Amino acid sequence: MAIPHAQPGEIIDVRPLGDNLQKASTKALVKTGTLEVIRMVLPAGKVLKDHSAPGEILVQCIEGKFAFTSMGETKHLEAGEMLYLSTAEEHSVEAIEDSSFLLTILLPEKDASSSA
């Protein structure tokens, strides 16, 4: 069963979840050949161990607070703050409070000759 993603022109609600945050779950919002947008939901204390993404990423905190570690440094993101990271840069995330954030991955374009 395919995960439903937003269609072109469809409005996507990314406002803070507020009282619904604790019962919400991570949800893929948009996926194309070169872009993926996911609303990540992390309960306080949840850790995403070191990993990397196949493209550049933007991480935009919608609500809560989390620690983002990359390039040997830990930064705390709160609502309204955004962080950019280069392709394949290893990073980890730890939710300090119940949090939700938008994760945007700019996927590398596939080589057209490799699909022939």
Residue pairs with C-beta under 8 A, 6 or more apart in sequence:
3 28
5 28
5 29
5 30
5 31
6 12
6 29
6 30
12 29
12 30
14 29
14 39
14 62
14 102
15 62
16 62
16 63
16 79
16 100
17 24
17 41
17 62
17 63
17 100
18 63
21 41
21 63
21 64
21 98
21 99
21 100
22 43
22 98
24 41
24 100
25 41
26 38
26 39
26 40
26 41
27 38
27 39
27 41
28 36
28 37
28 38
29 37
29 38
29 39
29 102
30 36
30 37
31 37
33 107
33 109
33 110
34 106
34 107
34 108
34 109
35 104
35 105
35 106
35 107
36 103
36 104
36 105
36 107
37 102
37 103
37 104
37 105
38 102
38 103
38 105
39 62
39 100
39 101
39 102
39 103
40 99
40 100
40 101
40 102
40 103
41 99
41 100
42 48
42 64
42 66
42 93
42 95
42 98
42 99
42 100
42 101
43 95
43 98
44 64
44 95
44 96
44 97
44 98
44 99
45 94
45 95
46 94
46 95
47 92
47 93
47 94
47 95
48 92
48 93
48 94
49 92
50 90
50 91
50 92
51 90
51 91
51 92
52 88
52 89
52 90
52 91
53 85
53 87
53 88
53 89
53 105
54 87
54 88
54 105
54 107
54 108
55 87
55 105
55 106
55 107
55 108
56 84
56 85
56 86
56 87
56 105
56 106
57 84
57 85
57 103
57 104
57 105
57 106
58 82
58 83
58 84
58 85
58 102
58 103
58 104
58 106
59 68
59 77
59 82
59 83
59 85
59 101
59 102
59 103
59 104
60 81
60 82
60 101
60 102
60 104
61 77
61 78
61 79
61 80
61 81
61 82
61 99
61 101
62 79
62 99
62 100
62 101
62 102
63 79
63 98
63 99
63 100
64 78
64 79
64 95
64 96
64 97
64 98
64 99
64 100
64 101
65 76
65 77
65 78
65 95
65 96
65 97
65 99
66 76
66 77
66 93
66 94
66 95
66 96
66 97
66 99
66 101
67 74
67 75
67 76
67 77
67 93
67 94
67 96
68 74
68 75
68 76
68 77
68 83
68 91
68 92
68 93
69 75
69 91
69 92
69 93
69 94
70 85
70 89
70 90
70 91
70 92
71 89
75 83
76 96
77 83
77 101
85 91
87 108
